[in-house]
Amino acid sequence: MLKVIGSTQCPDTSEALKKLDLKNIKYEFIDILDSLENLKTYLKVRDTQNCYDVVRKNHGIGIPCFITEDKTTLEITEIL
């Protein structure tokens, strides 16, 4: 199942979730501000995935993030 890591406080995350809902794509949402466990999950992804190279270099946040069985991406177009 698709996992989406983001925050309900992030407009980009909210927009992405709306697009997924409109396409009836099922997902598990992990809100990084909901718990320390969720934040740790996000930090592990951010620290280890190549799609975050530029984000890390620029000291960005990098949400929303989309995780499938095959890939991790910051581009919703790769999911839709």
Short mmCIF file of the C-alpha atoms (twelve columns), coordinates in Angstrom:
data_MODEL
# 
_entry.id   MODEL 
# 
loop_
_atom_site.group_PDB 
_atom_site.id 
_atom_site.type_symbol 
_atom_site.label_atom_id 
_atom_site.label_alt_id 
_atom_site.label_comp_id 
_atom_site.label_asym_id 
_atom_site.label_seq_id 
_atom_site.Cartn_x 
_atom_site.Cartn_y 
_atom_site.Cartn_z 
_atom_site.pdbx_PDB_model_num 
ATOM 1  C CA . MET A 1  0.000  0.000  0.000   1 
ATOM 2  C CA . LEU A 2  1.121  3.555  -0.714  1 
ATOM 3  C CA . LYS A 3  2.450  5.494  2.260   1 
ATOM 4  C CA . VAL A 4  2.373  9.270  2.288   1 
ATOM 5  C CA . ILE A 5  4.603  11.086 4.735   1 
ATOM 6  C CA . GLY A 6  3.740  14.708 5.355   1 
ATOM 7  C CA . SER A 7  1.952  17.094 7.656   1 
ATOM 8  C CA . THR A 8  -1.604 18.337 7.854   1 
ATOM 9  C CA . GLN A 9  -0.051 21.783 8.352   1 
ATOM 10 C CA . CYS A 10 1.661  21.630 4.944   1 
ATOM 11 C CA . PRO A 11 -0.384 22.962 1.992   1 
ATOM 12 C CA . ASP A 12 1.522  20.721 -0.458  1 
ATOM 13 C CA . THR A 13 0.642  17.652 1.597   1 
ATOM 14 C CA . SER A 14 -3.028 18.651 1.787   1 
ATOM 15 C CA . GLU A 15 -3.167 19.165 -1.976  1 
ATOM 16 C CA . ALA A 16 -1.483 15.813 -2.640  1 
ATOM 17 C CA . LEU A 17 -3.931 13.971 -0.385  1 
ATOM 18 C CA . LYS A 18 -6.852 15.606 -2.216  1 
ATOM 19 C CA . LYS A 19 -5.451 14.417 -5.560  1 
ATOM 20 C CA . LEU A 20 -5.034 10.869 -4.261  1 
ATOM 21 C CA . ASP A 21 -8.578 10.901 -2.862  1 
ATOM 22 C CA . LEU A 22 -9.992 12.141 -6.183  1 
ATOM 23 C CA . LYS A 23 -8.278 9.224  -7.945  1 
ATOM 24 C CA . ASN A 24 -9.512 6.790  -5.257  1 
ATOM 25 C CA . ILE A 25 -5.935 5.777  -4.502  1 
ATOM 26 C CA . LYS A 26 -5.681 4.134  -1.104  1 
ATOM 27 C CA . TYR A 27 -2.840 5.226  1.145   1 
ATOM 28 C CA . GLU A 28 -1.585 5.270  4.694   1 
ATOM 29 C CA . PHE A 29 -0.893 8.817  5.883   1 
ATOM 30 C CA . ILE A 30 1.966  9.395  8.302   1 
ATOM 31 C CA . ASP A 31 1.773  12.871 9.838   1 
ATOM 32 C CA . ILE A 32 5.281  13.835 10.963  1 
ATOM 33 C CA . LEU A 33 3.904  16.222 13.583  1 
ATOM 34 C CA . ASP A 34 1.519  13.684 15.105  1 
ATOM 35 C CA . SER A 35 4.073  11.741 17.140  1 
ATOM 36 C CA . LEU A 36 7.782  11.250 17.707  1 
ATOM 37 C CA . GLU A 37 7.493  7.789  16.181  1 
ATOM 38 C CA . ASN A 38 6.142  9.305  12.942  1 
ATOM 39 C CA . LEU A 39 8.893  11.931 12.938  1 
ATOM 40 C CA . LYS A 40 11.530 9.210  13.399  1 
ATOM 41 C CA . THR A 41 10.019 7.251  10.501  1 
ATOM 42 C CA . TYR A 42 10.262 10.332 8.310   1 
ATOM 43 C CA . LEU A 43 13.820 11.170 9.371   1 
ATOM 44 C CA . LYS A 44 14.978 7.656  8.537   1 
ATOM 45 C CA . VAL A 45 13.535 7.990  5.031   1 
ATOM 46 C CA . ARG A 46 14.913 11.518 4.604   1 
ATOM 47 C CA . ASP A 47 18.383 10.484 5.744   1 
ATOM 48 C CA . THR A 48 18.649 7.380  3.562   1 
ATOM 49 C CA . GLN A 49 16.807 7.927  0.273   1 
ATOM 50 C CA . ASN A 50 18.521 9.407  -2.787  1 
ATOM 51 C CA . CYS A 51 15.456 11.456 -3.725  1 
ATOM 52 C CA . TYR A 52 16.310 13.617 -0.697  1 
ATOM 53 C CA . ASP A 53 19.840 14.531 -1.815  1 
ATOM 54 C CA . VAL A 54 18.881 18.043 -2.952  1 
ATOM 55 C CA . VAL A 55 16.508 18.530 -0.020  1 
ATOM 56 C CA . ARG A 56 19.254 17.687 2.463   1 
ATOM 57 C CA . LYS A 57 21.754 19.911 0.631   1 
ATOM 58 C CA . ASN A 58 19.347 22.861 0.771   1 
ATOM 59 C CA . HIS A 59 18.251 22.131 4.369   1 
ATOM 60 C CA . GLY A 60 14.651 21.662 3.201   1 
ATOM 61 C CA . ILE A 61 11.879 19.564 4.645   1 
ATOM 62 C CA . GLY A 62 10.850 17.452 1.642   1 
ATOM 63 C CA . ILE A 63 7.194  16.691 2.193   1 
ATOM 64 C CA . PRO A 64 5.024  15.185 1.027   1 
ATOM 65 C CA . CYS A 65 6.910  11.981 0.350   1 
ATOM 66 C CA . PHE A 66 5.381  8.963  -1.382  1 
ATOM 67 C CA . ILE A 67 6.543  5.423  -0.647  1 
ATOM 68 C CA . THR A 68 5.530  2.351  -2.629  1 
ATOM 69 C CA . GLU A 69 6.977  -1.149 -2.596  1 
ATOM 70 C CA . ASP A 70 9.205  -0.160 -5.522  1 
ATOM 71 C CA . LYS A 71 10.271 3.411  -4.835  1 
ATOM 72 C CA . THR A 72 10.361 6.509  -2.693  1 
ATOM 73 C CA . THR A 73 9.630  9.790  -4.440  1 
ATOM 74 C CA . LEU A 74 8.776  13.389 -3.778  1 
ATOM 75 C CA . GLU A 75 6.823  13.620 -7.039  1 
ATOM 76 C CA . ILE A 76 3.109  12.834 -6.917  1 
ATOM 77 C CA . THR A 77 3.129  12.546 -10.723 1 
ATOM 78 C CA . GLU A 78 5.065  9.313  -10.299 1 
ATOM 79 C CA . ILE A 79 2.164  7.952  -8.230  1 
ATOM 80 C CA . LEU A 80 -0.877 9.185  -10.142 1 
# 
